[in-house]
Amino acid sequence: MRTDFKPVVQVEGVYRVEAIEHARKEYADMFAHFQSGPASIRAMKELVAVCRANGIRVAFLDPSVSPTFRDSFAAGVHEAGEASLRQLAEELDVTVFPPLPDVTDGEFMDGHHMMKHGAERYSRWLADTHLKPWLATHGRSPP
C-alpha cells in the first residue's frame, strides 16, 4: 500500500487557471452528452454482486464537483447522469450518498479534484451525515 500520498493544499494563480482549463478540455465530450454506457452499468452490477456474495455492503457515492465544473455541462447532462446513478442504485437496492451541497470553486484544484481543506470538510460531512448512520443501521459500529 502506498503511503506517499500528499493532498494538494492549495493551487493558486496561473496553475489553478491551467488546471481548470485542462479539465474543461479533457471532459469537453462528457460535458456535451455524457451517458452511462451498457458496459459500465454491467460492470457496476457485477461488482455489486461480487461484493454481496462476499458479505460486503455496498453504497454509491455521487461525487462533489465545483459549481463552475458542474455549469460546464450542457443543459440536462449532469442531471441525467445523476438520474442514471439513482436508477441503478434503486434497481440494486444500494444507498447513494449525495454530493456535499454547498461546495465552492475554491475547494477544488480543477473543478473535480478537491484540495486538502475541501477534502477535509467533505470527509467530515460525509462521515457524520451519511456514513456513521448508514453503518449503524447495518450493524456496524463506526470508529
Sequence and secondary structure as in RCSB ss.txt:
>XXXX:A:sequence
MRTDFKPVVQVEGVYRVEAIEHARKEYADMFAHFQSGPASIRAMKELVAVCRANGIRVAFLDPSVSPTFRDSFAA
GVHEAGEASLRQLAEELDVTVFPPLPDVTDGEFMDGHHMMKHGAERYSRWLADTHLKPWLATHGRSPP
>XXXX:A:secstr
            HHHHHHHHHHHHHHTHHHHHH    HHHHHHHHHHHHHHHHTT   EEE     HHHHHTS T
THHHHHHHHHHHHHHHHT EEE   TT  GGGBSSSSSB HHHHHHHHHHHIIIIIHHHHHHTT    
